[in-house]
C-alpha cells in the first residue's frame, strides 16, 4: 500500500471539522450533521476518525448510510470537493477487515474467541450484515471451505448496501495538514494513538492499539504541532494537552471545529 493510500494529505484547509468515534449512534449523528450543515464551507475538511459502526444499541447499517448521505448532501453544494471528506480506519474497521479474511487466518477459532471477549460490540456489525459471532465460530470449526463461503456471503451483503463496499476501501490510517511555509503548524490526525518514538511511516498498528502511549505524549511529535485523535478507550471527552487533542465523549458524540493551525474553536 502506498504512502498516499495509507495517509491523507489535507493540505492547508480553512477549518477542519473532526468527528469523534461514532460507535453506531445514528440518531446522534443525524442531529450533529444537521448542526454542521450550513457551517461547513468550501476550503474546509470534514474528518471522521473511525469506529463508525458499533457500540451500545448501535445501528451500523443506518449509521453508515447517514455518513454517505451527508457526504452526498455537502458535495451537492457549490465548490465542495471529494477530497474535502476524509475517513480514518478505526479499531472496529480493522477487526471487520480481519473477519472478511477469516479463511486466511492461521488460528481462526482463537481470533473469534478473542473478539468475542474483547470486542463483543462487533456482534452488531455482523448482525447488520446478516451474520453473528455464533455463525463465525461454527464456520471456524468446520474449516477453510466453510469459512470461505461465509466471508464471500458477508462481502456480498456489504455490496448490497450502496456505497458500503467503496467506503471500507477508502479508509486511511492517518491524515495530516501540510503547511508549505512552516512545519511548526502541521497537524496529525489519528484514530486512537501512536508511538511517539517511531516515525509516521513506521507506526503500523499503533494507530489502533497505542492509546496508552498517546496519553503520555507531552512534547510535539515532529514535524507536527499537535496530534488529534477521535477514539479514547476511556471516553474522557475533550482533552487538550500541550501537544495533543483527544475527543470521544462516550455517551455524547463530539465534533471539534478546528482552525488550520490546530486551535479548537
Secondary structure, DSSP 8 states (H G I E B T S, - for coil): --HHHHEEE--S-SEEEEE---TT-HHHHHHHHHHHTTT--TT-EEEE-S--S-STT--HHHHHHHHHHHHHHHHTSTT--GGGEEEB--HHHHHHHHHTTGGG-TTHHHHHHHHHHH-TTHHHHHHHTT--HHHHHHHHHH-HHHHHHHHHHHHHHHHTSTTHHHHHHS-BSEEE---SS-GGGEEEEESS---TTS-GGG-TTHHHH-HHHHHT--S-BTTEEEEEES--TT----EE-SSEEE---SSS--EEEEETTS-B-
